[in-house]
Amino acid sequence: MKEKSCAILGPEPLKFPWGYDEEDERCGALKLILLNMVNFWLVETIKTFVVVLDAGIGLYAAEIISELKEKDSEISLTCVVP
């Protein structure tokens, strides 16, 4: 079976209505959506993630995947500097 991977990238925080304010409830909702999507991909046996490490979506996703990686050593995270 061919190994599947997932690449994650997105807009910079200046494109979000809340900007860099991670305390904004909309930012929290976005992070929850990312967490749910990463968990969905893990269930689908996608364990390899490549993240464009920008100040927005990439950073949020990398933080989430790093935490999950502590519990599952099969998860692979590669961060790419834009």
HTML snippet that shows the backbone in 3Dmol.js (N, CA, C, O; Angstrom):
<script src="https://3Dmol.org/build/3Dmol-min.js"></script>
<div id="view" style="width:600px;height:400px;position:relative"></div>
<script>
const pdb = `
ATOM      1  N   MET A   1       0.838  -1.180   0.000  1.00  0.00           N
ATOM      2  CA  MET A   1       0.000   0.000   0.000  1.00  0.00           C
ATOM      3  C   MET A   1       0.884   1.245   0.000  1.00  0.00           C
ATOM      4  O   MET A   1       1.872   1.318   0.731  1.00  0.00           O
ATOM      5  N   LYS A   2       0.524   2.201  -0.811  1.00  0.00           N
ATOM      6  CA  LYS A   2       1.284   3.433  -0.928  1.00  0.00           C
ATOM      7  C   LYS A   2       1.021   4.327   0.283  1.00  0.00           C
ATOM      8  O   LYS A   2      -0.125   4.526   0.688  1.00  0.00           O
ATOM      9  N   GLU A   3       2.115   4.868   0.856  1.00  0.00           N
ATOM     10  CA  GLU A   3       1.976   5.745   2.014  1.00  0.00           C
ATOM     11  C   GLU A   3       1.373   7.078   1.592  1.00  0.00           C
ATOM     12  O   GLU A   3       1.758   7.657   0.576  1.00  0.00           O
ATOM     13  N   LYS A   4       0.428   7.550   2.383  1.00  0.00           N
ATOM     14  CA  LYS A   4      -0.210   8.837   2.119  1.00  0.00           C
ATOM     15  C   LYS A   4       0.408   9.896   3.017  1.00  0.00           C
ATOM     16  O   LYS A   4       0.856   9.605   4.126  1.00  0.00           O
ATOM     17  N   SER A   5       0.428  11.118   2.528  1.00  0.00           N
ATOM     18  CA  SER A   5       0.911  12.237   3.340  1.00  0.00           C
ATOM     19  C   SER A   5      -0.018  13.425   3.132  1.00  0.00           C
ATOM     20  O   SER A   5      -0.846  13.439   2.221  1.00  0.00           O
ATOM     21  N   CYS A   6       0.139  14.400   3.983  1.00  0.00           N
ATOM     22  CA  CYS A   6      -0.710  15.582   3.952  1.00  0.00           C
ATOM     23  C   CYS A   6       0.164  16.829   4.040  1.00  0.00           C
ATOM     24  O   CYS A   6       1.030  16.924   4.909  1.00  0.00           O
ATOM     25  N   ALA A   7      -0.061  17.779   3.147  1.00  0.00           N
ATOM     26  CA  ALA A   7       0.637  19.060   3.198  1.00  0.00           C
ATOM     27  C   ALA A   7      -0.346  20.120   3.695  1.00  0.00           C
ATOM     28  O   ALA A   7      -1.502  20.157   3.275  1.00  0.00           O
ATOM     29  N   ILE A   8       0.133  20.977   4.595  1.00  0.00           N
ATOM     30  CA  ILE A   8      -0.735  21.999   5.171  1.00  0.00           C
ATOM     31  C   ILE A   8      -0.098  23.369   4.987  1.00  0.00           C
ATOM     32  O   ILE A   8       1.056  23.589   5.355  1.00  0.00           O
ATOM     33  N   LEU A   9      -0.864  24.277   4.415  1.00  0.00           N
ATOM     34  CA  LEU A   9      -0.445  25.662   4.284  1.00  0.00           C
ATOM     35  C   LEU A   9      -1.698  26.530   4.259  1.00  0.00           C
ATOM     36  O   LEU A   9      -2.801  26.033   4.033  1.00  0.00           O
ATOM     37  N   GLY A  10      -1.526  27.797   4.488  1.00  0.00           N
ATOM     38  CA  GLY A  10      -2.678  28.685   4.504  1.00  0.00           C
ATOM     39  C   GLY A  10      -2.259  30.136   4.563  1.00  0.00           C
ATOM     40  O   GLY A  10      -1.070  30.449   4.495  1.00  0.00           O
ATOM     41  N   PRO A  11      -3.228  31.021   4.690  1.00  0.00           N
ATOM     42  CA  PRO A  11      -2.928  32.451   4.684  1.00  0.00           C
ATOM     43  C   PRO A  11      -2.224  32.908   5.956  1.00  0.00           C
ATOM     44  O   PRO A  11      -2.311  32.266   7.003  1.00  0.00           O
ATOM     45  N   GLU A  12      -1.529  34.026   5.837  1.00  0.00           N
ATOM     46  CA  GLU A  12      -0.895  34.648   6.996  1.00  0.00           C
ATOM     47  C   GLU A  12      -1.970  35.251   7.893  1.00  0.00           C
ATOM     48  O   GLU A  12      -3.077  35.527   7.431  1.00  0.00           O
ATOM     49  N   PRO A  13      -1.658  35.458   9.168  1.00  0.00           N
ATOM     50  CA  PRO A  13      -2.640  36.014  10.096  1.00  0.00           C
ATOM     51  C   PRO A  13      -3.212  37.368   9.680  1.00  0.00           C
ATOM     52  O   PRO A  13      -4.343  37.685  10.051  1.00  0.00           O
ATOM     53  N   LEU A  14      -2.484  38.158   8.937  1.00  0.00           N
ATOM     54  CA  LEU A  14      -3.014  39.458   8.510  1.00  0.00           C
ATOM     55  C   LEU A  14      -4.231  39.300   7.609  1.00  0.00           C
ATOM     56  O   LEU A  14      -5.009  40.241   7.453  1.00  0.00           O
ATOM     57  N   LYS A  15      -4.407  38.128   7.017  1.00  0.00           N
ATOM     58  CA  LYS A  15      -5.572  37.855   6.172  1.00  0.00           C
ATOM     59  C   LYS A  15      -6.804  37.487   7.004  1.00  0.00           C
ATOM     60  O   LYS A  15      -7.928  37.525   6.505  1.00  0.00           O
ATOM     61  N   PHE A  16      -6.586  37.130   8.277  1.00  0.00           N
ATOM     62  CA  PHE A  16      -7.698  36.777   9.151  1.00  0.00           C
ATOM     63  C   PHE A  16      -8.319  38.044   9.744  1.00  0.00           C
ATOM     64  O   PHE A  16      -7.603  39.014   9.994  1.00  0.00           O
ATOM     65  N   PRO A  17      -9.625  38.056   9.971  1.00  0.00           N
ATOM     66  CA  PRO A  17     -10.248  39.232  10.598  1.00  0.00           C
ATOM     67  C   PRO A  17      -9.667  39.530  11.984  1.00  0.00           C
ATOM     68  O   PRO A  17      -9.672  40.683  12.414  1.00  0.00           O
ATOM     69  N   TRP A  18      -9.167  38.509  12.690  1.00  0.00           N
ATOM     70  CA  TRP A  18      -8.637  38.693  14.038  1.00  0.00           C
ATOM     71  C   TRP A  18      -7.128  38.954  14.042  1.00  0.00           C
ATOM     72  O   TRP A  18      -6.544  39.188  15.100  1.00  0.00           O
ATOM     73  N   GLY A  19      -6.492  38.915  12.858  1.00  0.00           N
ATOM     74  CA  GLY A  19      -5.058  39.198  12.770  1.00  0.00           C
ATOM     75  C   GLY A  19      -4.241  38.202  13.573  1.00  0.00           C
ATOM     76  O   GLY A  19      -4.385  36.991  13.404  1.00  0.00           O
ATOM     77  N   TYR A  20      -3.383  38.712  14.448  1.00  0.00           N
ATOM     78  CA  TYR A  20      -2.500  37.868  15.257  1.00  0.00           C
ATOM     79  C   TYR A  20      -3.090  37.528  16.627  1.00  0.00           C
ATOM     80  O   TYR A  20      -2.415  36.899  17.442  1.00  0.00           O
ATOM     81  N   ASP A  21      -4.321  37.925  16.895  1.00  0.00           N
ATOM     82  CA  ASP A  21      -4.942  37.733  18.208  1.00  0.00           C
ATOM     83  C   ASP A  21      -5.415  36.289  18.384  1.00  0.00           C
ATOM     84  O   ASP A  21      -6.537  35.943  18.014  1.00  0.00           O
ATOM     85  N   GLU A  22      -4.544  35.452  18.954  1.00  0.00           N
ATOM     86  CA  GLU A  22      -4.892  34.044  19.152  1.00  0.00           C
ATOM     87  C   GLU A  22      -5.927  33.844  20.260  1.00  0.00           C
ATOM     88  O   GLU A  22      -6.442  32.737  20.423  1.00  0.00           O
ATOM     89  N   GLU A  23      -6.237  34.879  21.012  1.00  0.00           N
ATOM     90  CA  GLU A  23      -7.261  34.789  22.047  1.00  0.00           C
ATOM     91  C   GLU A  23      -8.665  34.996  21.472  1.00  0.00           C
ATOM     92  O   GLU A  23      -9.656  34.731  22.153  1.00  0.00           O
ATOM     93  N   ASP A  24      -8.756  35.463  20.236  1.00  0.00           N
ATOM     94  CA  ASP A  24     -10.048  35.682  19.586  1.00  0.00           C
ATOM     95  C   ASP A  24     -10.757  34.342  19.427  1.00  0.00           C
ATOM     96  O   ASP A  24     -10.127  33.345  19.074  1.00  0.00           O
ATOM     97  N   GLU A  25     -12.051  34.312  19.683  1.00  0.00           N
ATOM     98  CA  GLU A  25     -12.793  33.052  19.619  1.00  0.00           C
ATOM     99  C   GLU A  25     -12.797  32.452  18.213  1.00  0.00           C
ATOM    100  O   GLU A  25     -12.881  31.232  18.071  1.00  0.00           O
ATOM    101  N   ARG A  26     -12.708  33.276  17.183  1.00  0.00           N
ATOM    102  CA  ARG A  26     -12.657  32.756  15.811  1.00  0.00           C
ATOM    103  C   ARG A  26     -11.349  32.021  15.552  1.00  0.00           C
ATOM    104  O   ARG A  26     -11.322  31.032  14.819  1.00  0.00           O
ATOM    105  N   CYS A  27     -10.270  32.501  16.151  1.00  0.00           N
ATOM    106  CA  CYS A  27      -8.991  31.806  16.036  1.00  0.00           C
ATOM    107  C   CYS A  27      -9.081  30.449  16.740  1.00  0.00           C
ATOM    108  O   CYS A  27      -8.607  29.440  16.219  1.00  0.00           O
ATOM    109  N   GLY A  28      -9.685  30.435  17.907  1.00  0.00           N
ATOM    110  CA  GLY A  28      -9.883  29.183  18.633  1.00  0.00           C
ATOM    111  C   GLY A  28     -10.725  28.192  17.839  1.00  0.00           C
ATOM    112  O   GLY A  28     -10.453  26.992  17.843  1.00  0.00           O
ATOM    113  N   ALA A  29     -11.750  28.702  17.157  1.00  0.00           N
ATOM    114  CA  ALA A  29     -12.600  27.843  16.328  1.00  0.00           C
ATOM    115  C   ALA A  29     -11.809  27.267  15.157  1.00  0.00           C
ATOM    116  O   ALA A  29     -11.978  26.101  14.799  1.00  0.00           O
ATOM    117  N   LEU A  30     -10.947  28.087  14.564  1.00  0.00           N
ATOM    118  CA  LEU A  30     -10.100  27.619  13.460  1.00  0.00           C
ATOM    119  C   LEU A  30      -9.145  26.524  13.934  1.00  0.00           C
ATOM    120  O   LEU A  30      -8.956  25.517  13.251  1.00  0.00           O
ATOM    121  N   LYS A  31      -8.546  26.728  15.109  1.00  0.00           N
ATOM    122  CA  LYS A  31      -7.636  25.717  15.647  1.00  0.00           C
ATOM    123  C   LYS A  31      -8.370  24.410  15.943  1.00  0.00           C
ATOM    124  O   LYS A  31      -7.811  23.330  15.753  1.00  0.00           O
ATOM    125  N   LEU A  32      -9.604  24.501  16.404  1.00  0.00           N
ATOM    126  CA  LEU A  32     -10.401  23.302  16.662  1.00  0.00           C
ATOM    127  C   LEU A  32     -10.705  22.562  15.360  1.00  0.00           C
ATOM    128  O   LEU A  32     -10.670  21.332  15.318  1.00  0.00           O
ATOM    129  N   ILE A  33     -11.002  23.310  14.308  1.00  0.00           N
ATOM    130  CA  ILE A  33     -11.228  22.691  12.998  1.00  0.00           C
ATOM    131  C   ILE A  33      -9.958  21.985  12.534  1.00  0.00           C
ATOM    132  O   ILE A  33     -10.019  20.860  12.037  1.00  0.00           O
ATOM    133  N   LEU A  34      -8.810  22.637  12.692  1.00  0.00           N
ATOM    134  CA  LEU A  34      -7.536  22.003  12.317  1.00  0.00           C
ATOM    135  C   LEU A  34      -7.306  20.719  13.113  1.00  0.00           C
ATOM    136  O   LEU A  34      -6.917  19.700  12.541  1.00  0.00           O
ATOM    137  N   LEU A  35      -7.539  20.758  14.416  1.00  0.00           N
ATOM    138  CA  LEU A  35      -7.377  19.575  15.256  1.00  0.00           C
ATOM    139  C   LEU A  35      -8.278  18.445  14.774  1.00  0.00           C
ATOM    140  O   LEU A  35      -7.840  17.299  14.672  1.00  0.00           O
ATOM    141  N   ASN A  36      -9.534  18.765  14.477  1.00  0.00           N
ATOM    142  CA  ASN A  36     -10.468  17.746  14.004  1.00  0.00           C
ATOM    143  C   ASN A  36     -10.027  17.170  12.666  1.00  0.00           C
ATOM    144  O   ASN A  36     -10.153  15.966  12.441  1.00  0.00           O
ATOM    145  N   MET A  37      -9.511  18.012  11.776  1.00  0.00           N
ATOM    146  CA  MET A  37      -9.051  17.521  10.474  1.00  0.00           C
ATOM    147  C   MET A  37      -7.818  16.630  10.629  1.00  0.00           C
ATOM    148  O   MET A  37      -7.734  15.578   9.996  1.00  0.00           O
ATOM    149  N   VAL A  38      -6.870  17.038  11.459  1.00  0.00           N
ATOM    150  CA  VAL A  38      -5.678  16.209  11.668  1.00  0.00           C
ATOM    151  C   VAL A  38      -6.082  14.863  12.261  1.00  0.00           C
ATOM    152  O   VAL A  38      -5.568  13.827  11.838  1.00  0.00           O
ATOM    153  N   ASN A  39      -6.981  14.861  13.221  1.00  0.00           N
ATOM    154  CA  ASN A  39      -7.453  13.597  13.797  1.00  0.00           C
ATOM    155  C   ASN A  39      -8.155  12.743  12.750  1.00  0.00           C
ATOM    156  O   ASN A  39      -8.004  11.521  12.747  1.00  0.00           O
ATOM    157  N   PHE A  40      -8.922  13.372  11.861  1.00  0.00           N
ATOM    158  CA  PHE A  40      -9.572  12.635  10.771  1.00  0.00           C
ATOM    159  C   PHE A  40      -8.528  11.980   9.875  1.00  0.00           C
ATOM    160  O   PHE A  40      -8.658  10.810   9.516  1.00  0.00           O
ATOM    161  N   TRP A  41      -7.488  12.740   9.514  1.00  0.00           N
ATOM    162  CA  TRP A  41      -6.441  12.187   8.646  1.00  0.00           C
ATOM    163  C   TRP A  41      -5.708  11.052   9.337  1.00  0.00           C
ATOM    164  O   TRP A  41      -5.327  10.079   8.686  1.00  0.00           O
ATOM    165  N   LEU A  42      -5.505  11.159  10.642  1.00  0.00           N
ATOM    166  CA  LEU A  42      -4.852  10.068  11.378  1.00  0.00           C
ATOM    167  C   LEU A  42      -5.703   8.806  11.331  1.00  0.00           C
ATOM    168  O   LEU A  42      -5.170   7.707  11.179  1.00  0.00           O
ATOM    169  N   VAL A  43      -7.005   8.948  11.457  1.00  0.00           N
ATOM    170  CA  VAL A  43      -7.913   7.799  11.357  1.00  0.00           C
ATOM    171  C   VAL A  43      -7.832   7.191   9.962  1.00  0.00           C
ATOM    172  O   VAL A  43      -7.966   5.978   9.799  1.00  0.00           O
ATOM    173  N   GLU A  44      -7.615   8.032   8.962  1.00  0.00           N
ATOM    174  CA  GLU A  44      -7.478   7.566   7.579  1.00  0.00           C
ATOM    175  C   GLU A  44      -6.064   7.048   7.298  1.00  0.00           C
ATOM    176  O   GLU A  44      -5.700   6.840   6.140  1.00  0.00           O
ATOM    177  N   THR A  45      -5.286   6.844   8.326  1.00  0.00           N
ATOM    178  CA  THR A  45      -3.909   6.318   8.302  1.00  0.00           C
ATOM    179  C   THR A  45      -2.909   7.245   7.629  1.00  0.00           C
ATOM    180  O   THR A  45      -1.875   6.790   7.140  1.00  0.00           O
ATOM    181  N   ILE A  46      -3.201   8.524   7.598  1.00  0.00           N
ATOM    182  CA  ILE A  46      -2.216   9.499   7.128  1.00  0.00           C
ATOM    183  C   ILE A  46      -1.413   9.921   8.354  1.00  0.00           C
ATOM    184  O   ILE A  46      -1.942  10.546   9.273  1.00  0.00           O
ATOM    185  N   LYS A  47      -0.131   9.573   8.354  1.00  0.00           N
ATOM    186  CA  LYS A  47       0.716   9.847   9.513  1.00  0.00           C
ATOM    187  C   LYS A  47       1.888  10.759   9.171  1.00  0.00           C
ATOM    188  O   LYS A  47       2.669  11.117  10.053  1.00  0.00           O
ATOM    189  N   THR A  48       2.019  11.139   7.905  1.00  0.00           N
ATOM    190  CA  THR A  48       3.117  11.990   7.465  1.00  0.00           C
ATOM    191  C   THR A  48       2.563  13.363   7.102  1.00  0.00           C
ATOM    192  O   THR A  48       1.702  13.486   6.230  1.00  0.00           O
ATOM    193  N   PHE A  49       3.061  14.385   7.774  1.00  0.00           N
ATOM    194  CA  PHE A  49       2.582  15.746   7.560  1.00  0.00           C
ATOM    195  C   PHE A  49       3.744  16.653   7.173  1.00  0.00           C
ATOM    196  O   PHE A  49       4.815  16.607   7.778  1.00  0.00           O
ATOM    197  N   VAL A  50       3.515  17.468   6.164  1.00  0.00           N
ATOM    198  CA  VAL A  50       4.468  18.494   5.742  1.00  0.00           C
ATOM    199  C   VAL A  50       3.751  19.824   5.911  1.00  0.00           C
ATOM    200  O   VAL A  50       2.691  20.053   5.328  1.00  0.00           O
ATOM    201  N   VAL A  51       4.348  20.699   6.718  1.00  0.00           N
ATOM    202  CA  VAL A  51       3.696  21.953   7.062  1.00  0.00           C
ATOM    203  C   VAL A  51       4.575  23.120   6.635  1.00  0.00           C
ATOM    204  O   VAL A  51       5.765  23.162   6.947  1.00  0.00           O
ATOM    205  N   VAL A  52       3.971  24.075   5.914  1.00  0.00           N
ATOM    206  CA  VAL A  52       4.667  25.321   5.600  1.00  0.00           C
ATOM    207  C   VAL A  52       4.589  26.168   6.865  1.00  0.00           C
ATOM    208  O   VAL A  52       3.515  26.625   7.259  1.00  0.00           O
ATOM    209  N   LEU A  53       5.724  26.364   7.483  1.00  0.00           N
ATOM    210  CA  LEU A  53       5.779  26.970   8.815  1.00  0.00           C
ATOM    211  C   LEU A  53       5.742  28.503   8.727  1.00  0.00           C
ATOM    212  O   LEU A  53       6.757  29.178   8.901  1.00  0.00           O
ATOM    213  N   ASP A  54       4.558  29.021   8.456  1.00  0.00           N
ATOM    214  CA  ASP A  54       4.363  30.464   8.474  1.00  0.00           C
ATOM    215  C   ASP A  54       3.748  30.856   9.810  1.00  0.00           C
ATOM    216  O   ASP A  54       3.572  30.009  10.686  1.00  0.00           O
ATOM    217  N   ALA A  55       3.427  32.112   9.969  1.00  0.00           N
ATOM    218  CA  ALA A  55       2.922  32.582  11.262  1.00  0.00           C
ATOM    219  C   ALA A  55       1.445  32.279  11.470  1.00  0.00           C
ATOM    220  O   ALA A  55       0.905  32.610  12.526  1.00  0.00           O
ATOM    221  N   GLY A  56       0.777  31.668  10.511  1.00  0.00           N
ATOM    222  CA  GLY A  56      -0.656  31.420  10.633  1.00  0.00           C
ATOM    223  C   GLY A  56      -0.994  29.948  10.710  1.00  0.00           C
ATOM    224  O   GLY A  56      -0.615  29.257  11.655  1.00  0.00           O
ATOM    225  N   ILE A  57      -1.713  29.475   9.700  1.00  0.00           N
ATOM    226  CA  ILE A  57      -2.190  28.095   9.650  1.00  0.00           C
ATOM    227  C   ILE A  57      -1.061  27.096   9.861  1.00  0.00           C
ATOM    228  O   ILE A  57      -1.223  26.119  10.594  1.00  0.00           O
ATOM    229  N   GLY A  58       0.071  27.331   9.232  1.00  0.00           N
ATOM    230  CA  GLY A  58       1.198  26.410   9.357  1.00  0.00           C
ATOM    231  C   GLY A  58       1.659  26.246  10.794  1.00  0.00           C
ATOM    232  O   GLY A  58       1.878  25.127  11.258  1.00  0.00           O
ATOM    233  N   LEU A  59       1.804  27.348  11.489  1.00  0.00           N
ATOM    234  CA  LEU A  59       2.237  27.291  12.889  1.00  0.00           C
ATOM    235  C   LEU A  59       1.183  26.616  13.753  1.00  0.00           C
ATOM    236  O   LEU A  59       1.506  25.783  14.600  1.00  0.00           O
ATOM    237  N   TYR A  60      -0.079  26.976  13.537  1.00  0.00           N
ATOM    238  CA  TYR A  60      -1.160  26.342  14.314  1.00  0.00           C
ATOM    239  C   TYR A  60      -1.154  24.828  14.095  1.00  0.00           C
ATOM    240  O   TYR A  60      -1.245  24.056  15.049  1.00  0.00           O
ATOM    241  N   ALA A  61      -1.047  24.411  12.829  1.00  0.00           N
ATOM    242  CA  ALA A  61      -1.062  22.981  12.511  1.00  0.00           C
ATOM    243  C   ALA A  61       0.151  22.279  13.094  1.00  0.00           C
ATOM    244  O   ALA A  61       0.024  21.184  13.640  1.00  0.00           O
ATOM    245  N   ALA A  62       1.329  22.890  12.990  1.00  0.00           N
ATOM    246  CA  ALA A  62       2.547  22.273  13.527  1.00  0.00           C
ATOM    247  C   ALA A  62       2.451  22.077  15.031  1.00  0.00           C
ATOM    248  O   ALA A  62       2.889  21.052  15.551  1.00  0.00           O
ATOM    249  N   GLU A  63       1.879  23.054  15.736  1.00  0.00           N
ATOM    250  CA  GLU A  63       1.701  22.921  17.186  1.00  0.00           C
ATOM    251  C   GLU A  63       0.787  21.747  17.510  1.00  0.00           C
ATOM    252  O   GLU A  63       1.079  20.955  18.406  1.00  0.00           O
ATOM    253  N   ILE A  64      -0.320  21.636  16.779  1.00  0.00           N
ATOM    254  CA  ILE A  64      -1.282  20.547  16.999  1.00  0.00           C
ATOM    255  C   ILE A  64      -0.630  19.194  16.720  1.00  0.00           C
ATOM    256  O   ILE A  64      -0.739  18.270  17.527  1.00  0.00           O
ATOM    257  N   ILE A  65       0.043  19.081  15.582  1.00  0.00           N
ATOM    258  CA  ILE A  65       0.661  17.807  15.196  1.00  0.00           C
ATOM    259  C   ILE A  65       1.781  17.436  16.166  1.00  0.00           C
ATOM    260  O   ILE A  65       1.946  16.261  16.493  1.00  0.00           O
ATOM    261  N   SER A  66       2.545  18.414  16.626  1.00  0.00           N
ATOM    262  CA  SER A  66       3.620  18.149  17.599  1.00  0.00           C
ATOM    263  C   SER A  66       3.058  17.553  18.882  1.00  0.00           C
ATOM    264  O   SER A  66       3.623  16.608  19.432  1.00  0.00           O
ATOM    265  N   GLU A  67       1.949  18.104  19.357  1.00  0.00           N
ATOM    266  CA  GLU A  67       1.326  17.556  20.572  1.00  0.00           C
ATOM    267  C   GLU A  67       0.844  16.138  20.348  1.00  0.00           C
ATOM    268  O   GLU A  67       1.033  15.277  21.207  1.00  0.00           O
ATOM    269  N   LEU A  68       0.221  15.882  19.203  1.00  0.00           N
ATOM    270  CA  LEU A  68      -0.269  14.532  18.906  1.00  0.00           C
ATOM    271  C   LEU A  68       0.891  13.557  18.725  1.00  0.00           C
ATOM    272  O   LEU A  68       0.781  12.381  19.075  1.00  0.00           O
ATOM    273  N   LYS A  69       1.995  14.045  18.182  1.00  0.00           N
ATOM    274  CA  LYS A  69       3.192  13.216  17.956  1.00  0.00           C
ATOM    275  C   LYS A  69       3.767  12.692  19.267  1.00  0.00           C
ATOM    276  O   LYS A  69       4.356  11.611  19.293  1.00  0.00           O
ATOM    277  N   GLU A  70       3.607  13.435  20.345  1.00  0.00           N
ATOM    278  CA  GLU A  70       4.095  12.979  21.653  1.00  0.00           C
ATOM    279  C   GLU A  70       3.392  11.696  22.094  1.00  0.00           C
ATOM    280  O   GLU A  70       3.960  10.909  22.851  1.00  0.00           O
ATOM    281  N   LYS A  71       2.156  11.480  21.624  1.00  0.00           N
ATOM    282  CA  LYS A  71       1.385  10.299  21.994  1.00  0.00           C
ATOM    283  C   LYS A  71       1.469   9.184  20.961  1.00  0.00           C
ATOM    284  O   LYS A  71       1.162   8.029  21.258  1.00  0.00           O
ATOM    285  N   ASP A  72       1.888   9.534  19.740  1.00  0.00           N
ATOM    286  CA  ASP A  72       1.943   8.555  18.650  1.00  0.00           C
ATOM    287  C   ASP A  72       3.253   8.737  17.895  1.00  0.00           C
ATOM    288  O   ASP A  72       3.391   9.659  17.091  1.00  0.00           O
ATOM    289  N   SER A  73       4.207   7.859  18.156  1.00  0.00           N
ATOM    290  CA  SER A  73       5.545   7.990  17.565  1.00  0.00           C
ATOM    291  C   SER A  73       5.568   7.717  16.058  1.00  0.00           C
ATOM    292  O   SER A  73       6.580   7.979  15.409  1.00  0.00           O
ATOM    293  N   GLU A  74       4.477   7.198  15.488  1.00  0.00           N
ATOM    294  CA  GLU A  74       4.424   6.938  14.052  1.00  0.00           C
ATOM    295  C   GLU A  74       4.170   8.218  13.256  1.00  0.00           C
ATOM    296  O   GLU A  74       4.370   8.236  12.042  1.00  0.00           O
ATOM    297  N   ILE A  75       3.739   9.270  13.912  1.00  0.00           N
ATOM    298  CA  ILE A  75       3.465  10.529  13.214  1.00  0.00           C
ATOM    299  C   ILE A  75       4.792  11.190  12.861  1.00  0.00           C
ATOM    300  O   ILE A  75       5.711  11.282  13.675  1.00  0.00           O
ATOM    301  N   SER A  76       4.851  11.644  11.611  1.00  0.00           N
ATOM    302  CA  SER A  76       6.038  12.339  11.113  1.00  0.00           C
ATOM    303  C   SER A  76       5.642  13.769  10.746  1.00  0.00           C
ATOM    304  O   SER A  76       4.657  13.996  10.042  1.00  0.00           O
ATOM    305  N   LEU A  77       6.421  14.716  11.233  1.00  0.00           N
ATOM    306  CA  LEU A  77       6.165  16.125  10.945  1.00  0.00           C
ATOM    307  C   LEU A  77       7.410  16.749  10.334  1.00  0.00           C
ATOM    308  O   LEU A  77       8.485  16.732  10.932  1.00  0.00           O
ATOM    309  N   THR A  78       7.251  17.296   9.143  1.00  0.00           N
ATOM    310  CA  THR A  78       8.324  18.035   8.483  1.00  0.00           C
ATOM    311  C   THR A  78       7.847  19.460   8.288  1.00  0.00           C
ATOM    312  O   THR A  78       6.779  19.697   7.722  1.00  0.00           O
ATOM    313  N   CYS A  79       8.643  20.407   8.759  1.00  0.00           N
ATOM    314  CA  CYS A  79       8.295  21.823   8.619  1.00  0.00           C
ATOM    315  C   CYS A  79       9.164  22.447   7.544  1.00  0.00           C
ATOM    316  O   CYS A  79      10.380  22.259   7.525  1.00  0.00           O
ATOM    317  N   VAL A  80       8.534  23.187   6.655  1.00  0.00           N
ATOM    318  CA  VAL A  80       9.208  23.848   5.549  1.00  0.00           C
ATOM    319  C   VAL A  80       9.134  25.349   5.792  1.00  0.00           C
ATOM    320  O   VAL A  80       8.056  25.889   6.043  1.00  0.00           O
ATOM    321  N   VAL A  81      10.276  26.023   5.718  1.00  0.00           N
ATOM    322  CA  VAL A  81      10.309  27.467   5.902  1.00  0.00           C
ATOM    323  C   VAL A  81       9.895  28.118   4.588  1.00  0.00           C
ATOM    324  O   VAL A  81      10.455  27.802   3.539  1.00  0.00           O
ATOM    325  N   PRO A  82       8.908  29.036   4.635  1.00  0.00           N
ATOM    326  CA  PRO A  82       8.446  29.661   3.385  1.00  0.00           C
ATOM    327  C   PRO A  82       9.514  30.582   2.799  1.00  0.00           C
ATOM    328  O   PRO A  82       9.298  31.190   1.751  1.00  0.00           O
TER     329      PRO A  82
END
`;
const viewer = $3Dmol.createViewer("view");
viewer.addModel(pdb, "pdb");
viewer.setStyle({}, {cartoon: {color: "spectrum"}});
viewer.zoomTo();
viewer.render();
</script>
